[in-house]
Amino acid sequence: MLQDICVADLSNAVKVNGYTCKDTAQVTPQDFYF
């Protein structure tokens, strides 16, 4: 599945090559910062 963004899901216990991505419906503006 191709995704435009991938916000790391730090609460997920499954880690394959790093962290899994959050469901895009669960992503909020607070997930991004400069």
C-alpha positions in Angstrom: 0.0 0.0 0.0 1.4 3.4 -1.0 1.0 6.1 1.5 1.5 9.9 1.2 2.5 10.2 4.8 3.7 7.9 7.6 3.4 9.0 11.2 5.1 6.5 13.5 2.8 4.6 15.8 5.0 4.6 18.9 2.4 2.7 21.0 2.3 -0.4 18.7 4.3 -3.3 20.0 4.9 -4.7 16.5 8.1 -3.3 15.0 9.1 -4.4 11.5 12.1 -2.4 10.2 11.3 0.4 12.7 7.8 1.5 13.8 4.5 0.9 12.0 2.5 3.8 10.7 -0.5 5.3 12.4 -3.9 4.8 10.7 -4.3 8.0 8.6 -7.7 8.5 10.3 -5.9 8.8 13.7 -3.3 11.3 12.5 -3.7 14.8 14.0 -1.9 18.2 13.4 -0.2 17.6 16.8 1.7 14.7 15.2 3.7 17.2 13.1 6.2 19.8 14.3 9.1 21.9 13.1 
